[in-house]
Amino acid sequence: MAGRACGSASRPDTVRRGRAPAVHRGAPRADTSRHHRLPAHRQCAARSQAAPGPRDRRGQGIHPRHDRDGERLGSVGDNRSVIRVLVVEDHAVVRSGLTALLSGELGIGVVGEAADGSSALTEAERLRPDVVLLDIDLPVVDGIAVASALAEQLPECRTLILTALDRPGYLGRAMSAGASGYLLKSATPAETADAIRRVAAGGRVIDPRMRDGGADTVSPLTERETEMLRLASSGAHAREIAADLFLSLGTVRNRLSSAVGKLHARTLVDAVRIAERHGWL
């Protein structure tokens, strides 16, 4: 009995092998966790503080950029800080590249795309962008006609021409149609983004390469003579031009002859070539 009692004393009942500690009814349950459980609202706060934010490749924290008033920049929905741009370009690869380029610029957001002049007018009316980045050589409706229509229908929308056409006549026609800027496609990404910002702020932008090339050259042709030469360049004969413009055949021939003389050309074909070279068509 004594030995049994001694063995029992060296091994308390609460630590018997294979059994959990005895819990008496009515006694408070011991907290076996390492830390006391926090209230729900404190658990959420603790997790939010412990959760790491987005990191860059070096493991540094990435923080969103804000303007002077504390507003986050780079969101298209923030109309106050982001310049909304509509990209109009008929070549899909170029259009996608421009969209990707501008989407990565701080304070610029692409809100839509269009592949021809008619779609450009529809999208501009629907989206109401701040700036339309517009090519000239577009199907259905050319870019200069689109710029003219936008200046009349959406005067608050600014138009920036982005084209490969470096002939001075195109510059004069585009600016007369209401464009706010004229930029060549040889411009760098930084120059393109800067031109968009300047145009959106109410400024005018002309590619320096156009200024050096005699961009102030004015066409000596009247609007009707230009229209006739444009039709002639597409292969139309004098009789067809007269039918299209509801003019007499004699009137058409006289005005075509006048255009040839003003351009100091030898033939009608030569006059068309000179006018195209200067961008007057």
C-alpha positions as CSV (number, residue, x, y, z in Angstrom):
1,M,0.0,0.0,0.0
2,A,2.8,2.3,0.9
3,G,4.6,1.7,-2.4
4,R,1.4,2.1,-4.3
5,A,0.6,5.3,-2.5
6,C,4.1,6.6,-3.2
7,G,3.8,5.9,-6.9
8,S,0.5,7.6,-7.0
9,A,1.9,10.6,-5.3
10,S,4.8,11.0,-7.9
11,R,2.3,11.0,-10.8
12,P,-0.6,13.3,-10.2
13,D,-4.1,12.4,-11.6
14,T,-4.1,15.4,-13.9
15,V,-1.1,14.1,-15.8
16,R,-1.9,10.5,-16.2
17,R,-0.5,9.0,-19.4
18,G,-3.0,8.8,-22.3
19,R,-5.6,11.0,-20.6
20,A,-6.4,14.7,-20.9
21,P,-6.3,16.8,-17.8
22,A,-9.5,16.5,-15.8
23,V,-11.9,19.4,-16.0
24,H,-14.3,19.8,-13.1
25,R,-17.8,21.0,-13.9
26,G,-18.3,24.6,-13.1
27,A,-14.6,25.4,-13.2
28,P,-13.3,27.9,-15.8
29,R,-11.8,26.3,-18.9
30,A,-8.0,27.0,-19.3
31,D,-6.8,28.7,-22.4
32,T,-4.5,26.2,-24.0
33,S,-3.7,28.5,-27.1
34,R,-0.4,30.3,-27.2
35,H,-2.1,33.7,-27.3
36,H,-5.5,34.9,-26.1
37,R,-8.1,35.2,-28.9
38,L,-8.7,38.8,-30.0
39,P,-12.1,40.3,-30.7
40,A,-13.1,40.1,-34.4
41,H,-12.5,43.8,-35.2
42,R,-9.0,43.6,-33.7
43,Q,-8.2,40.4,-35.6
44,C,-9.0,42.2,-38.9
45,A,-6.9,45.2,-38.0
46,A,-4.0,42.9,-37.1
47,R,-4.2,41.0,-40.3
48,S,-4.3,44.2,-42.4
49,Q,-1.2,45.5,-40.7
50,A,0.7,42.3,-41.1
51,A,-0.3,41.6,-44.7
52,P,2.4,42.9,-47.1
53,G,1.4,45.3,-49.8
54,P,2.5,45.0,-53.5
55,R,6.3,44.7,-53.9
56,D,8.6,45.5,-56.8
57,R,11.4,43.3,-58.0
58,R,13.7,44.5,-55.3
59,G,11.2,43.8,-52.5
60,Q,10.4,47.5,-52.0
61,G,6.9,48.5,-51.3
62,I,4.9,50.1,-54.2
63,H,2.8,53.1,-53.3
64,P,0.2,54.7,-55.7
65,R,1.1,58.2,-56.9
66,H,-1.1,61.1,-55.9
67,D,-1.5,64.7,-57.0
68,R,-1.1,67.7,-54.7
69,D,-4.6,67.4,-53.3
70,G,-4.1,63.7,-52.3
71,E,-6.1,62.2,-55.2
72,R,-4.7,59.0,-56.7
73,L,-3.5,59.4,-60.3
74,G,-3.6,57.0,-63.2
75,S,-7.3,55.9,-63.0
76,V,-9.4,56.6,-66.1
77,G,-12.4,57.1,-63.8
78,D,-10.8,60.1,-62.2
79,N,-11.8,62.7,-64.8
80,R,-10.1,65.5,-62.9
81,S,-6.6,64.1,-63.2
82,V,-6.6,61.8,-66.2
83,I,-6.6,63.0,-69.8
84,R,-9.1,60.8,-71.7
85,V,-7.8,59.9,-75.1
86,L,-9.5,58.3,-78.2
87,V,-7.0,56.6,-80.5
88,V,-7.9,56.6,-84.2
89,E,-5.7,54.6,-86.5
90,D,-6.6,52.2,-89.3
91,H,-3.6,49.8,-88.8
92,A,-4.4,47.5,-85.9
93,V,-0.7,46.9,-84.9
94,V,0.0,50.7,-84.7
95,R,-3.3,51.3,-82.9
96,S,-2.6,48.6,-80.3
97,G,0.9,49.9,-79.8
98,L,-0.3,53.5,-79.3
99,T,-2.9,52.3,-76.8
100,A,-0.3,50.3,-74.8
101,L,2.2,53.2,-74.9
102,L,-0.3,55.8,-73.7
103,S,-1.9,53.5,-71.0
104,G,1.5,53.4,-69.3
105,E,1.8,57.2,-69.1
106,L,1.0,59.0,-65.9
107,G,-2.2,61.0,-66.1
108,I,-3.2,59.7,-69.6
109,G,-5.9,57.0,-70.1
110,V,-7.1,55.5,-73.4
111,V,-10.9,55.3,-73.3
112,G,-11.5,54.0,-76.8
113,E,-10.2,53.1,-80.3
114,A,-11.5,53.5,-83.8
115,A,-10.2,52.2,-87.2
116,D,-11.9,54.6,-89.6
117,G,-13.2,58.2,-89.7
118,S,-16.9,57.3,-89.4
119,S,-16.3,55.2,-86.3
120,A,-14.1,57.9,-84.9
121,L,-17.0,60.4,-85.0
122,T,-19.4,57.9,-83.4
123,E,-17.0,57.0,-80.6
124,A,-16.1,60.6,-79.9
125,E,-19.8,61.4,-79.5
126,R,-20.3,58.5,-77.2
127,L,-17.1,58.7,-75.1
128,R,-16.6,62.5,-75.1
129,P,-12.7,62.3,-74.8
130,D,-10.5,65.2,-74.0
131,V,-8.1,64.5,-76.9
132,V,-8.5,62.5,-80.1
133,L,-5.2,61.2,-81.5
134,L,-6.0,61.1,-85.2
135,D,-4.3,59.8,-88.3
136,I,-5.0,61.6,-91.6
137,D,-5.0,58.7,-94.1
138,L,-8.2,56.9,-92.8
139,P,-10.8,54.8,-94.7
140,V,-14.4,56.0,-95.1
141,V,-13.7,59.6,-93.8
142,D,-10.2,61.1,-93.8
143,G,-8.7,62.5,-90.7
144,I,-8.9,66.2,-91.8
145,A,-12.6,65.9,-92.4
146,V,-13.0,64.2,-89.0
147,A,-11.0,67.1,-87.3
148,S,-13.4,69.6,-89.0
149,A,-16.5,67.7,-87.8
150,L,-15.2,67.4,-84.2
151,A,-14.4,71.1,-84.1
152,E,-18.0,71.8,-85.0
153,Q,-19.8,69.0,-83.0
154,L,-17.5,68.7,-80.0
155,P,-15.7,72.0,-79.5
156,E,-14.5,71.0,-76.0
157,C,-12.6,68.0,-77.6
158,R,-9.1,68.7,-78.8
159,T,-7.6,67.0,-81.9
160,L,-4.0,66.0,-82.3
161,I,-3.0,64.7,-85.7
162,L,-0.4,61.9,-85.7
163,T,0.6,61.0,-89.2
164,A,3.4,60.0,-91.5
165,L,2.5,62.7,-94.0
166,D,5.2,65.4,-93.7
167,R,4.0,67.5,-96.6
168,P,3.4,71.2,-95.6
169,G,0.0,71.3,-97.4
170,Y,-1.4,68.7,-95.0
171,L,-0.3,70.7,-92.0
172,G,-2.1,73.8,-93.3
173,R,-5.3,71.9,-94.1
174,A,-5.3,70.1,-90.7
175,M,-4.8,73.3,-88.7
176,S,-7.4,75.2,-90.8
177,A,-9.9,72.3,-90.1
178,G,-9.6,72.9,-86.3
179,A,-6.8,70.5,-85.2
180,S,-4.8,71.6,-82.2
181,G,-1.6,69.9,-83.1
182,Y,0.3,68.1,-85.8
183,L,2.8,65.4,-85.0
184,L,4.8,63.1,-87.2
185,K,4.9,59.3,-86.5
186,S,8.6,59.6,-86.2
187,A,8.1,61.3,-82.9
188,T,9.3,59.5,-79.8
189,P,6.9,58.1,-77.2
190,A,7.9,60.9,-74.8
191,E,7.2,63.5,-77.4
192,T,3.8,62.0,-78.2
193,A,2.7,61.9,-74.6
194,D,4.0,65.5,-74.0
195,A,2.1,66.7,-77.1
196,I,-1.1,65.1,-75.7
197,R,-0.7,66.9,-72.4
198,R,0.0,70.3,-74.1
199,V,-3.0,70.0,-76.4
200,A,-5.2,68.9,-73.5
201,A,-4.1,72.0,-71.6
202,G,-5.2,74.3,-74.5
203,G,-1.9,74.6,-76.3
204,R,-0.9,74.1,-79.9
205,V,1.7,71.6,-81.0
206,I,3.5,71.5,-84.4
207,D,6.2,69.0,-85.0
208,P,9.6,70.8,-85.3
209,R,10.4,68.9,-88.5
210,M,7.3,70.4,-90.1
211,R,8.4,74.0,-89.1
212,D,11.7,73.5,-90.8
213,G,10.1,72.2,-94.0
214,G,8.3,75.3,-95.1
215,A,4.9,74.4,-93.5
216,D,3.5,77.8,-94.2
217,T,3.1,77.2,-97.9
218,V,-0.4,78.0,-99.0
219,S,-2.2,76.3,-101.9
220,P,-2.9,78.6,-104.8
221,L,-6.0,76.6,-105.7
222,T,-9.5,77.4,-104.9
223,E,-11.7,74.9,-103.0
224,R,-13.5,73.9,-106.2
225,E,-10.3,73.5,-108.2
226,T,-8.9,71.3,-105.4
227,E,-12.0,69.2,-105.4
228,M,-11.8,68.7,-109.2
229,L,-8.1,67.8,-109.1
230,R,-8.8,65.3,-106.3
231,L,-11.4,63.6,-108.5
232,A,-9.1,63.7,-111.5
233,S,-6.3,62.1,-109.4
234,S,-8.7,59.1,-108.7
235,G,-9.1,58.6,-112.5
236,A,-12.3,60.5,-113.2
237,H,-12.6,62.2,-116.6
238,A,-14.0,65.7,-117.1
239,R,-17.5,64.4,-118.0
240,E,-17.6,62.3,-114.8
241,I,-16.4,65.2,-112.7
242,A,-19.2,67.4,-114.2
243,A,-21.8,64.8,-113.3
244,D,-20.5,64.4,-109.8
245,L,-20.4,68.1,-109.1
246,F,-23.6,69.0,-111.1
247,L,-21.6,71.4,-113.3
248,S,-21.4,71.8,-117.0
249,L,-18.6,70.1,-118.9
250,G,-17.3,73.5,-120.1
251,T,-17.0,74.8,-116.5
252,V,-15.1,71.7,-115.4
253,R,-12.6,72.0,-118.3
254,N,-12.0,75.7,-117.6
255,R,-11.4,75.2,-113.9
256,L,-9.0,72.3,-114.5
257,S,-7.1,74.4,-117.0
258,S,-6.9,77.2,-114.4
259,A,-5.5,74.7,-111.9
260,V,-2.9,73.6,-114.3
261,G,-1.8,77.2,-115.0
262,K,-1.7,78.1,-111.3
263,L,0.6,75.2,-110.5
264,H,2.8,75.9,-113.6
265,A,2.2,72.4,-114.8
266,R,2.4,71.2,-118.3
267,T,-0.5,68.7,-118.2
268,L,-3.3,67.7,-115.9
269,V,-1.3,64.7,-114.7
270,D,1.6,67.0,-113.9
271,A,-0.7,69.3,-111.9
272,V,-2.1,66.4,-109.9
273,R,1.5,65.3,-109.1
274,I,2.5,68.8,-107.9
275,A,-0.6,69.2,-105.8
276,E,-0.1,65.8,-104.1
277,R,3.6,66.5,-103.4
278,H,2.7,69.7,-101.5
279,G,-0.2,68.0,-99.7
280,W,-2.8,70.2,-101.3
281,L,-5.1,67.3,-102.2
